[in-house]
Amino acid sequence: MWDRLAPSLIAVGVLTPWDTDAFVIVCESLARYKQATKLVNGSALLVQGPNGFVKNPALTVQREAETTFAQYGARFGLTPSDRTQLKVDAPGAVKGPSAERLLS
């Protein structure tokens, strides 16, 4: 995920060196979600517990990872609705008339 998304996020000024730890959480939560999903898909929704069947613990891991991903992913505009809330300036973007244009 880092290799796929980080270059674009850096280019638009969303991901900076200050944000890397938070973006690591996004990447790790997605990896955890995928791993838990694979476990759930390879087993049953209910598994044998000490007193009978219980909800597969991988479902809890999956849900927690999804929640973390959604919370942190929103900060980086990873869904269309999240992107509408972002207000960032791309590095090197012109913020209004340049001094040269004003003086010419």
C-alpha positions in Angstrom: 0.0 0.0 0.0 2.8 2.4 0.8 4.4 1.9 -2.6 1.1 2.3 -4.3 -0.2 5.4 -2.5 2.6 7.3 -0.9 4.1 8.8 -4.1 0.7 10.3 -5.1 0.0 11.6 -1.5 3.5 13.1 -1.4 2.9 14.8 -4.8 -0.2 16.5 -3.6 1.2 17.5 -0.2 -1.0 15.2 1.9 1.9 13.0 3.0 4.9 14.8 4.5 7.7 13.5 6.7 5.7 14.6 9.7 2.9 12.2 8.7 4.8 9.0 8.0 4.0 7.4 11.4 0.3 8.0 10.9 0.5 6.6 7.4 2.3 3.5 8.7 -0.8 2.9 10.8 -3.0 3.1 7.7 -0.8 0.6 5.9 -0.5 -1.8 8.8 -4.2 -1.7 9.6 -5.0 -2.6 5.9 -2.5 -5.4 6.1 -4.1 -6.6 9.3 -7.5 -6.4 7.8 -6.5 -8.4 4.8 -4.8 -11.1 7.0 -7.9 -11.4 9.2 -10.2 -11.5 6.2 -8.1 -14.4 4.8 -8.4 -16.2 8.1 -12.2 -15.7 8.2 -12.6 -16.8 4.6 -10.6 -19.9 5.3 -12.6 -21.0 8.4 -16.0 -20.6 9.8 -17.8 -17.5 11.3 -18.3 -19.6 14.5 -15.5 -21.6 16.0 -15.4 -24.0 18.9 -14.8 -22.2 22.2 -14.4 -23.6 25.8 -18.2 -23.6 26.2 -19.5 -24.2 22.7 -19.4 -22.1 19.6 -18.2 -18.5 19.7 -17.8 -15.8 17.1 -14.5 -16.3 15.2 -11.9 -14.0 16.9 -10.6 -13.1 13.5 -13.8 -11.2 12.9 -13.0 -8.9 15.8 -9.5 -8.3 14.5 -11.0 -7.6 11.1 -13.5 -5.1 12.4 -10.9 -3.3 14.6 -8.5 -3.0 11.6 -11.3 -1.7 9.4 -12.1 0.9 12.0 -8.5 2.0 12.4 -8.0 2.1 8.6 -11.2 4.2 8.2 -10.2 6.7 10.9 -6.6 7.2 9.8 -7.3 6.8 6.1 -9.8 9.7 6.3 -6.9 11.9 7.3 -5.2 11.1 4.1 -8.3 11.4 1.9 -8.4 7.7 0.9 -12.1 7.8 -0.1 -13.9 10.2 -2.4 -15.9 11.8 0.5 -12.7 12.1 2.6 -10.9 13.9 -0.3 -13.6 16.6 -0.4 -12.7 17.5 3.2 -8.9 17.9 2.5 -7.5 21.3 2.1 -3.8 21.1 1.2 -1.5 23.0 -1.1 0.7 20.9 -3.3 4.4 21.5 -2.9 5.4 24.3 -5.3 1.8 25.3 -6.0 1.3 29.0 -6.8 -0.8 30.6 -4.1 -2.2 33.6 -5.9 -0.4 36.1 -8.1 3.4 35.9 -8.0 5.5 38.9 -7.3 6.7 38.9 -10.9 3.2 39.1 -12.3 2.3 41.9 -9.9 5.3 43.9 -10.9 5.0 43.4 -14.7 
